[in-house]
């Protein structure tokens, strides 16, 4: 019975994640284009026919339609079910690795914001203010929610954990802006051209609001390492040239995800290795 309950719980989480992934497909397409994410409902971009209920089922709808619009037979990109499946898997990973219900739901939200921003940056080399700013506010709300969860039910209003959580988020956001602006300034001086867009600093501020300044530093370190490795490798393999801009948002998103789920372990391991007698 426990195994059955475990499998059902995981299936529910995956379906929830895939459904959120379906919504993120809409966000990724419409937000950069300046379109409403609510109206009109999902439709074929070619014939504009509104999709039916069965056609909107995450992953299975695309498979049922064999990757083509039911009405005009226009090819539907396999990216849509891939996004849905990946977000479903991310939700499962968060479900397995987080401890409390607040953390689980909060990180589901955080990872959804990160995923949408990463793909938008890959597509358009932009990080829309509407997403980074709303994500920052949500991160501050997450810190307040953690404070409430840590407080006894009868005194949570006066608990110091709530303002401490809010300060943690605000400080993390400020450090995020300073960190990326500093990296951008140094990079621009070394390269003789603009190294990063303003959106990267705003994304880092959003990350800081969710993670706090310590985990933000872990995320920034991981992002810079990945960016240098992947970018340098792509240039060495002549997949891109040195003048071609590389979106940094996806690396920040990956760094934030690693920091959220494993940052505390990385910090402890680092301190044990280099400061064993602290």
Residue frames as qw, qx, qy, qz and C-alpha x, y, z in Angstrom:
[[0.000, 0.884, 0.467, 0.000, 0.00, 0.00, 0.00],
 [0.309, -0.776, 0.099, 0.541, 2.85, 2.37, 0.80],
 [0.387, -0.108, 0.603, 0.689, 4.38, 1.75, -2.64],
 [0.181, 0.626, 0.672, 0.351, 1.05, 2.43, -4.34],
 [0.154, -0.925, -0.267, 0.221, 0.59, 5.65, -2.37],
 [0.404, -0.554, 0.325, 0.651, 4.16, 6.69, -3.26],
 [0.338, 0.161, 0.680, 0.630, 3.58, 6.05, -6.97],
 [0.063, 0.796, 0.579, 0.165, 0.25, 7.90, -6.96],
 [0.265, -0.863, -0.075, 0.423, 1.80, 10.89, -5.18],
 [0.380, -0.364, 0.483, 0.700, 4.64, 11.02, -7.71],
 [0.267, 0.431, 0.712, 0.487, 2.22, 10.73, -10.62],
 [0.046, -0.901, -0.425, 0.071, 0.14, 13.61, -9.26],
 [0.322, -0.743, 0.161, 0.564, 3.26, 15.76, -8.84],
 [0.379, -0.076, 0.629, 0.675, 4.46, 14.96, -12.37],
 [0.169, 0.647, 0.666, 0.329, 1.06, 15.75, -13.90],
 [0.166, -0.917, -0.226, 0.285, 0.95, 19.02, -11.94],
 [0.367, -0.556, 0.363, 0.651, 4.42, 19.93, -13.20],
 [0.335, 0.198, 0.708, 0.589, 3.57, 19.02, -16.79],
 [0.065, 0.823, 0.556, 0.095, 0.43, 21.17, -16.58],
 [0.237, -0.862, 0.032, 0.446, 2.50, 24.09, -15.29],
 [0.424, -0.241, 0.577, 0.655, 4.92, 23.40, -18.14],
 [0.281, 0.568, 0.675, 0.376, 2.04, 23.73, -20.59],
 [0.073, -0.954, -0.265, 0.119, 1.26, 27.14, -19.13],
 [0.410, -0.649, 0.299, 0.566, 4.93, 28.11, -19.26],
 [0.472, 0.219, 0.626, 0.581, 4.90, 27.37, -22.99],
 [0.105, 0.861, 0.447, 0.218, 2.31, 30.11, -23.30],
 [0.342, -0.887, 0.023, 0.310, 4.34, 32.48, -21.11],
 [0.560, -0.317, 0.464, 0.609, 7.56, 31.83, -23.05],
 [0.367, 0.413, 0.606, 0.573, 5.86, 32.58, -26.37],
 [0.000, -0.843, -0.465, -0.272, 3.57, 35.45, -25.43],
 [0.418, -0.805, -0.123, 0.402, 5.43, 37.57, -22.85],
 [0.430, -0.294, 0.341, 0.783, 8.32, 38.58, -25.17],
 [0.162, 0.399, 0.626, 0.651, 5.76, 39.35, -27.87],
 [0.135, -0.014, 0.214, -0.967, 3.82, 41.65, -25.54],
 [0.522, -0.251, -0.595, -0.557, 0.70, 39.45, -25.69],
 [0.632, -0.412, 0.304, -0.582, -1.70, 38.54, -22.91],
 [0.087, 0.239, -0.965, 0.068, -1.01, 35.17, -21.30],
 [0.358, 0.225, 0.760, -0.494, -4.72, 34.72, -20.55],
 [0.573, 0.646, 0.411, -0.293, -6.50, 35.78, -23.72],
 [0.814, 0.002, -0.223, -0.536, -7.10, 34.37, -26.26],
 [0.853, -0.287, 0.423, -0.105, -7.11, 30.73, -25.09],
 [0.410, -0.359, 0.737, 0.400, -4.60, 28.30, -26.59],
 [0.715, 0.608, 0.181, -0.292, -4.94, 28.04, -30.34],
 [0.800, 0.192, 0.326, 0.466, -3.07, 26.95, -33.44],
 [0.203, -0.633, 0.126, 0.736, -0.66, 29.77, -34.44],
 [0.159, -0.030, 0.684, 0.711, -1.30, 29.02, -38.11],
 [0.167, -0.446, -0.710, -0.518, -5.10, 28.60, -38.53],
 [0.164, -0.272, 0.315, -0.894, -5.97, 30.27, -35.16],
 [0.693, -0.327, -0.513, -0.387, -8.43, 27.50, -34.29],
 [0.464, -0.585, 0.450, -0.490, -8.98, 27.18, -30.55],
 [0.323, 0.227, -0.917, 0.063, -7.58, 23.92, -29.20],
 [0.747, -0.389, -0.346, -0.413, -10.01, 21.46, -27.68],
 [0.658, -0.637, 0.317, -0.246, -9.72, 19.91, -24.23],
 [0.965, -0.039, 0.199, 0.166, -8.05, 16.72, -25.46],
 [0.637, 0.623, -0.071, 0.449, -5.56, 18.71, -27.56],
 [0.097, -0.830, 0.290, -0.467, -4.48, 20.65, -24.47],
 [0.902, -0.429, 0.045, 0.015, -3.58, 17.60, -22.38],
 [0.121, -0.825, 0.538, 0.123, 0.14, 17.94, -21.56],
 [0.211, -0.405, 0.862, 0.221, 2.46, 15.62, -23.53],
 [0.437, 0.246, 0.865, -0.004, -0.32, 13.17, -24.44],
 [0.436, 0.768, 0.259, -0.391, -2.17, 15.79, -26.52],
 [0.168, 0.729, -0.522, -0.410, 0.88, 16.28, -28.74],
 [0.224, -0.195, 0.942, 0.154, 1.37, 12.52, -29.10],
 [0.478, 0.469, 0.704, -0.237, -2.31, 12.01, -29.90],
 [0.427, 0.833, 0.051, -0.348, -2.14, 14.66, -32.63],
 [0.858, 0.154, 0.242, 0.427, 1.12, 13.14, -33.92],
 [0.431, -0.374, 0.110, 0.814, 2.76, 16.54, -33.70],
 [0.079, 0.226, 0.486, 0.841, 0.37, 18.28, -36.07],
 [0.353, 0.111, 0.247, -0.896, -2.62, 20.60, -35.76],
 [0.399, 0.295, 0.857, -0.140, -5.85, 18.63, -35.95],
 [0.410, 0.754, 0.349, -0.377, -7.44, 21.23, -38.21],
 [0.434, 0.847, -0.218, -0.216, -4.81, 22.55, -40.64],
 [0.972, 0.055, 0.005, 0.228, -2.14, 19.83, -40.15],
 [0.212, 0.849, -0.363, 0.321, 0.57, 22.40, -39.47],
 [0.729, 0.041, -0.566, 0.382, 3.53, 20.84, -37.69],
 [0.496, -0.839, 0.021, -0.223, 3.65, 21.51, -33.93],
 [0.269, 0.659, -0.627, 0.317, 7.15, 21.84, -32.48],
 [0.784, -0.214, -0.568, 0.129, 8.24, 18.94, -30.24],
 [0.206, 0.304, -0.454, 0.812, 9.58, 21.60, -27.89],
 [0.538, -0.424, -0.004, -0.729, 6.11, 21.91, -26.33],
 [0.914, -0.304, -0.227, -0.144, 5.88, 18.36, -24.92],
 [0.685, 0.186, -0.427, 0.560, 9.61, 18.45, -24.04],
 [0.060, -0.444, 0.292, -0.845, 9.07, 21.56, -21.90],
 [0.741, -0.391, -0.058, -0.542, 6.07, 19.92, -20.23],
 [0.927, -0.090, -0.343, 0.124, 8.03, 16.75, -19.49],
 [0.490, 0.303, -0.415, 0.704, 11.08, 18.61, -18.17],
 [0.289, -0.462, 0.232, -0.806, 9.00, 20.77, -15.82],
 [0.879, -0.301, -0.181, -0.324, 7.19, 17.65, -14.61],
 [0.830, 0.049, -0.397, 0.389, 10.57, 16.07, -13.81],
 [0.180, 0.422, -0.341, 0.820, 11.75, 19.25, -12.07],
 [0.595, -0.472, 0.049, -0.649, 8.65, 19.19, -9.88],
 [0.943, -0.185, -0.278, -0.010, 9.43, 15.58, -8.94],
 [0.623, 0.241, -0.405, 0.625, 13.05, 16.42, -8.05],
 [0.140, -0.468, 0.263, -0.832, 11.92, 19.31, -5.85],
 [0.799, -0.366, -0.118, -0.463, 9.30, 17.06, -4.25],
 [0.909, -0.051, -0.357, 0.209, 11.95, 14.45, -3.42],
 [0.592, 0.207, -0.326, 0.707, 14.61, 16.82, -2.10],
 [0.137, -0.510, 0.160, -0.834, 12.80, 19.54, -0.16],
 [0.170, -0.043, -0.856, 0.486, 11.79, 19.14, 3.43],
 [0.186, 0.400, 0.589, -0.678, 8.69, 21.20, 4.18],
 [0.381, 0.653, 0.648, 0.093, 5.52, 21.96, 2.30],
 [0.070, 0.937, 0.024, -0.341, 6.39, 25.66, 2.11],
 [0.261, -0.553, 0.619, 0.493, 9.77, 24.86, 0.57],
 [0.443, 0.200, 0.824, 0.291, 8.25, 22.43, -1.92],
 [0.305, 0.814, 0.494, 0.002, 5.54, 24.77, -3.19],
 [0.081, -0.906, 0.138, 0.391, 7.89, 27.75, -3.07],
 [0.302, -0.442, 0.682, 0.499, 10.59, 26.06, -5.09],
 [0.464, 0.461, 0.727, 0.208, 8.03, 24.79, -7.59],
 [0.195, 0.945, 0.229, -0.129, 7.18, 28.45, -8.18],
 [0.242, -0.789, 0.394, 0.405, 10.84, 29.53, -8.20],
 [0.466, -0.128, 0.763, 0.430, 11.87, 26.85, -10.70],
 [0.428, 0.674, 0.592, 0.103, 8.93, 27.75, -12.94],
 [0.073, 0.968, -0.030, -0.239, 10.05, 31.39, -13.06],
 [0.347, -0.600, 0.595, 0.406, 13.65, 30.34, -13.72],
 [0.546, 0.169, 0.764, 0.300, 12.68, 27.92, -16.48],
 [0.372, 0.833, 0.408, 0.020, 10.53, 30.45, -18.31],
 [0.044, -0.941, 0.208, 0.262, 13.20, 33.17, -18.07],
 [0.488, -0.391, 0.674, 0.393, 15.96, 30.81, -19.22],
 [0.523, 0.369, 0.701, 0.314, 14.10, 29.79, -22.38],
 [0.226, 0.943, 0.235, -0.066, 13.03, 33.36, -23.15],
 [0.225, -0.816, 0.395, 0.357, 16.66, 34.45, -22.87],
 [0.530, -0.099, 0.745, 0.394, 17.70, 31.63, -25.21],
 [0.433, 0.627, 0.618, 0.189, 15.03, 32.66, -27.72],
 [0.169, 0.923, 0.251, 0.238, 15.27, 36.45, -27.59],
 [0.541, 0.165, -0.287, 0.773, 18.37, 37.41, -25.55],
 [0.240, -0.517, 0.080, -0.818, 16.05, 39.31, -23.21],
 [0.281, -0.263, -0.834, 0.395, 14.81, 38.84, -19.65],
 [0.180, -0.648, -0.406, -0.619, 11.42, 40.59, -19.42],
 [0.056, -0.303, 0.462, -0.832, 10.94, 42.95, -16.47],
 [0.711, -0.272, -0.118, -0.637, 7.43, 41.60, -15.98],
 [0.908, -0.110, -0.403, 0.010, 8.87, 38.22, -14.98],
 [0.535, 0.186, -0.507, 0.650, 11.98, 39.29, -13.06],
 [0.176, -0.347, 0.273, -0.880, 10.09, 41.88, -11.03],
 [0.794, -0.288, -0.119, -0.521, 7.12, 39.65, -10.24],
 [0.853, 0.015, -0.483, 0.196, 9.56, 36.84, -9.39],
 [0.268, 0.308, -0.490, 0.770, 11.41, 39.13, -6.97],
 [0.485, -0.339, 0.174, -0.787, 8.19, 40.02, -5.15],
 [0.911, -0.141, -0.294, -0.254, 7.23, 36.34, -5.01],
 [0.667, 0.190, -0.559, 0.455, 10.65, 35.57, -3.54],
 [0.070, -0.332, 0.434, -0.835, 10.13, 38.10, -0.76],
 [0.749, -0.238, -0.025, -0.617, 6.74, 36.54, -0.11],
 [0.868, 0.046, -0.490, 0.060, 8.42, 33.14, 0.07],
 [0.362, 0.262, -0.586, 0.677, 10.82, 34.41, 2.74],
 [0.418, -0.289, 0.270, -0.817, 7.89, 35.75, 4.78],
 [0.881, -0.104, -0.255, -0.386, 6.08, 32.41, 4.41],
 [0.700, 0.143, -0.610, 0.343, 9.16, 30.59, 5.71],
 [0.019, 0.294, -0.498, 0.815, 9.16, 32.92, 8.71],
 [0.680, -0.221, 0.050, -0.697, 5.50, 32.16, 9.42],
 [0.887, 0.015, -0.448, -0.112, 6.15, 28.43, 9.13],
 [0.547, 0.193, -0.608, 0.542, 9.00, 28.64, 11.64],
 [0.182, -0.308, 0.362, -0.861, 6.87, 30.53, 14.18],
 [0.073, 0.263, 0.899, -0.343, 4.45, 29.04, 16.74],
 [0.011, 0.559, 0.702, 0.442, 0.87, 29.34, 15.56],
 [0.259, -0.830, -0.482, 0.110, -0.22, 31.64, 18.36],
 [0.292, -0.804, 0.042, 0.517, 2.60, 34.21, 18.13],
 [0.664, 0.240, 0.421, 0.569, 3.58, 34.22, 14.47],
 [0.181, 0.920, 0.235, 0.256, 2.45, 37.84, 13.98],
 [0.268, -0.932, 0.240, -0.042, 5.06, 39.05, 16.47],
 [0.917, -0.148, 0.212, 0.304, 7.72, 36.49, 15.57],
 [0.124, -0.786, 0.381, 0.471, 11.17, 37.88, 14.69],
 [0.561, -0.005, 0.740, 0.372, 11.51, 35.13, 12.04],
 [0.454, 0.745, 0.484, 0.068, 9.19, 37.04, 9.70],
 [0.124, 0.972, -0.141, -0.140, 11.11, 40.35, 9.48],
 [0.450, -0.538, 0.644, 0.307, 14.35, 38.35, 9.49],
 [0.624, 0.284, 0.684, 0.248, 13.11, 36.40, 6.47],
 [0.358, 0.900, 0.247, 0.014, 12.11, 39.61, 4.70],
 [0.156, -0.883, 0.376, 0.231, 15.52, 41.14, 5.41],
 [0.611, -0.203, 0.701, 0.307, 17.17, 37.98, 4.08],
 [0.572, 0.572, 0.549, 0.211, 15.28, 38.36, 0.81],
 [0.167, 0.984, 0.031, -0.045, 15.95, 42.09, 0.47],
 [0.355, -0.733, 0.513, 0.272, 19.65, 41.67, 1.26],
 [0.651, 0.041, 0.695, 0.304, 19.90, 38.81, -1.22],
 [0.482, 0.779, 0.380, 0.127, 18.28, 40.95, -3.93],
 [0.021, -0.971, 0.199, 0.129, 20.67, 43.85, -3.28],
 [0.497, -0.495, 0.649, 0.296, 23.70, 41.54, -3.33],
 [0.676, 0.358, 0.609, 0.206, 22.41, 40.01, -6.57],
 [0.358, 0.924, 0.126, 0.053, 22.31, 43.40, -8.30],
 [0.211, -0.873, 0.417, 0.142, 25.74, 44.38, -6.97],
 [0.673, -0.240, 0.659, 0.235, 27.30, 41.04, -7.89],
 [0.648, 0.480, 0.525, 0.273, 26.12, 40.96, -11.50],
 [0.208, 0.978, 0.017, 0.024, 26.74, 44.67, -12.04],
 [0.374, -0.752, 0.500, 0.211, 30.31, 44.19, -10.78],
 [0.678, 0.002, 0.672, 0.298, 30.87, 41.17, -13.04],
 [0.513, 0.752, 0.385, 0.154, 29.39, 43.08, -15.96],
 [0.000, -0.980, 0.172, 0.097, 31.61, 46.11, -15.32],
 [0.482, -0.550, 0.626, 0.272, 34.78, 44.03, -15.04],
 [0.665, 0.253, 0.657, 0.246, 33.85, 41.99, -18.11],
 [0.397, 0.887, 0.229, 0.051, 33.09, 45.10, -20.14],
 [0.145, -0.901, 0.365, 0.182, 36.45, 46.64, -19.21],
 [0.558, -0.323, 0.714, 0.272, 38.31, 43.46, -20.18],
 [0.567, 0.378, 0.685, 0.258, 36.42, 42.88, -23.43],
 [0.104, -0.186, 0.235, 0.948, 36.04, 46.50, -24.47],
 [0.378, -0.237, -0.518, -0.730, 32.30, 46.03, -25.02],
 [0.639, -0.315, 0.231, -0.663, 29.14, 45.41, -23.02],
 [0.094, 0.229, -0.966, 0.077, 29.53, 42.03, -21.33],
 [0.016, -0.373, -0.910, 0.179, 26.01, 41.56, -19.93],
 [0.178, -0.548, -0.421, -0.701, 22.57, 43.01, -20.31],
 [0.263, -0.356, 0.378, -0.813, 20.69, 44.77, -17.54],
 [0.825, -0.198, -0.241, -0.471, 18.27, 41.87, -17.36],
 [0.719, 0.082, -0.634, 0.273, 20.93, 39.58, -15.88],
 [0.091, 0.206, -0.538, 0.812, 21.29, 41.83, -12.82],
 [0.593, -0.185, 0.068, -0.780, 17.52, 41.87, -12.37],
 [0.865, -0.043, -0.467, -0.177, 17.41, 38.09, -12.62],
 [0.507, 0.144, -0.653, 0.545, 20.19, 37.87, -10.01],
 [0.237, -0.235, 0.359, -0.872, 18.17, 40.17, -7.74],
 [0.801, -0.135, -0.191, -0.551, 15.19, 37.88, -8.13],
 [0.785, 0.068, -0.595, 0.158, 17.36, 34.88, -7.30],
 [0.224, 0.242, -0.580, 0.745, 18.70, 36.63, -4.21],
 [0.524, -0.267, 0.137, -0.797, 15.18, 37.28, -2.95],
 [0.911, -0.094, -0.274, -0.295, 14.45, 33.55, -3.07],
 [0.844, 0.112, -0.436, 0.292, 17.82, 32.21, -1.95],
 [0.531, -0.824, 0.056, 0.192, 19.35, 34.79, 0.38],
 [0.207, 0.889, -0.394, -0.108, 22.83, 36.18, -0.16],
 [0.460, -0.470, 0.749, 0.080, 24.82, 33.07, 0.81],
 [0.680, 0.252, 0.682, 0.090, 23.11, 30.70, -1.61],
 [0.466, 0.871, 0.065, -0.144, 23.08, 33.48, -4.21],
 [0.066, -0.782, 0.588, 0.196, 26.89, 33.53, -4.12],
 [0.556, -0.100, 0.818, 0.110, 26.89, 29.77, -4.70],
 [0.615, 0.629, 0.471, -0.064, 24.50, 30.23, -7.62],
 [0.262, 0.926, -0.195, -0.191, 26.67, 32.99, -9.10],
 [0.289, -0.577, 0.738, 0.197, 29.83, 30.89, -8.79],
 [0.607, 0.165, 0.774, 0.076, 28.17, 27.89, -10.48],
 [0.518, 0.795, 0.284, -0.136, 26.70, 30.09, -13.22],
 [0.108, 0.879, -0.406, -0.227, 30.06, 31.75, -14.00],
 [0.413, -0.365, 0.818, 0.167, 31.81, 28.38, -14.04],
 [0.612, 0.393, 0.686, 0.021, 29.24, 26.84, -16.36],
 [0.397, 0.890, 0.090, -0.205, 29.19, 29.91, -18.58],
 [0.052, -0.771, 0.579, 0.259, 32.97, 29.92, -18.96],
 [0.479, -0.153, 0.854, 0.136, 33.11, 26.18, -19.63],
 [0.566, 0.543, 0.620, -0.016, 30.22, 26.03, -22.10],
 [0.310, 0.925, -0.009, -0.218, 31.04, 29.32, -23.82],
 [0.149, -0.703, 0.639, 0.274, 34.74, 28.55, -24.06],
 [0.534, -0.001, 0.834, 0.135, 34.02, 25.06, -25.33],
 [0.548, 0.698, 0.450, -0.096, 31.60, 26.32, -27.96],
 [0.195, 0.913, -0.267, -0.240, 34.16, 28.85, -29.21],
 [0.321, -0.503, 0.773, 0.216, 36.94, 26.22, -29.24],
 [0.520, 0.215, 0.819, 0.115, 34.73, 23.85, -31.24],
 [0.005, 0.095, -0.413, -0.906, 33.82, 26.76, -33.56],
 [0.029, 0.566, 0.824, 0.027, 30.13, 26.34, -32.85],
 [0.008, 0.964, 0.262, -0.048, 29.97, 30.10, -32.25],
 [0.533, 0.489, -0.135, 0.677, 32.37, 32.99, -32.84],
 [0.397, -0.207, -0.460, 0.767, 33.81, 35.32, -30.21],
 [0.111, -0.075, -0.050, -0.990, 31.55, 38.17, -31.29],
 [0.474, -0.366, -0.656, -0.459, 28.35, 36.17, -30.93],
 [0.375, -0.441, 0.385, -0.719, 26.38, 37.05, -27.78],
 [0.428, -0.102, -0.895, 0.075, 25.75, 34.20, -25.35],
 [0.528, -0.623, -0.165, -0.553, 22.68, 34.41, -23.09],
 [0.165, 0.318, -0.756, 0.548, 23.74, 34.25, -19.44],
 [0.627, -0.255, 0.154, -0.720, 20.22, 33.79, -18.06],
 [0.915, -0.027, -0.355, -0.189, 20.16, 29.99, -18.55],
 [0.578, 0.219, -0.613, 0.492, 23.43, 29.63, -16.62],
 [0.192, -0.305, 0.427, -0.829, 22.07, 31.77, -13.79],
 [0.794, -0.171, -0.083, -0.577, 18.92, 29.64, -13.75],
 [0.857, 0.059, -0.503, 0.097, 20.91, 26.40, -13.53],
 [0.317, 0.285, -0.574, 0.699, 23.12, 27.89, -10.82],
 [0.442, -0.300, 0.251, -0.807, 20.05, 28.98, -8.85],
 [0.889, -0.111, -0.266, -0.356, 18.50, 25.53, -9.12],
 [0.732, 0.131, -0.567, 0.355, 21.68, 23.83, -7.89],
 [0.077, 0.303, -0.482, 0.818, 22.04, 26.35, -5.05],
 [0.626, -0.300, 0.030, -0.720, 18.41, 25.94, -3.99],
 [0.945, -0.124, -0.202, -0.225, 18.59, 22.16, -3.72],
 [0.911, -0.074, -0.200, 0.353, 22.22, 21.57, -2.82],
 [0.220, 0.795, -0.198, 0.530, 23.80, 24.91, -1.95],
 [0.578, -0.715, 0.275, -0.281, 23.95, 24.28, 1.79],
 [0.957, -0.120, 0.187, 0.185, 25.81, 21.00, 1.21],
 [0.655, 0.566, -0.036, 0.499, 28.25, 22.74, -1.15],
 [0.104, -0.844, 0.239, -0.468, 28.94, 25.48, 1.42],
 [0.783, -0.539, 0.282, -0.128, 29.49, 22.95, 4.23],
 [0.935, 0.144, 0.123, 0.302, 31.77, 20.84, 2.03],
 [0.430, 0.731, -0.122, 0.516, 33.81, 23.89, 1.03],
 [0.336, -0.800, 0.298, -0.398, 34.24, 25.02, 4.64],
 [0.910, -0.336, 0.244, -0.004, 35.20, 21.52, 5.79],
 [0.856, 0.340, 0.048, 0.387, 37.84, 21.27, 3.06],
 [0.418, 0.606, -0.113, 0.668, 39.46, 24.68, 3.42],
 [0.202, -0.567, 0.364, -0.711, 38.62, 25.67, 7.00],
 [0.684, -0.187, -0.704, -0.039, 38.52, 22.38, 8.92],
 [0.438, -0.202, -0.602, 0.637, 39.41, 23.99, 12.26],
 [0.131, -0.467, -0.135, -0.864, 36.91, 26.82, 12.14]]
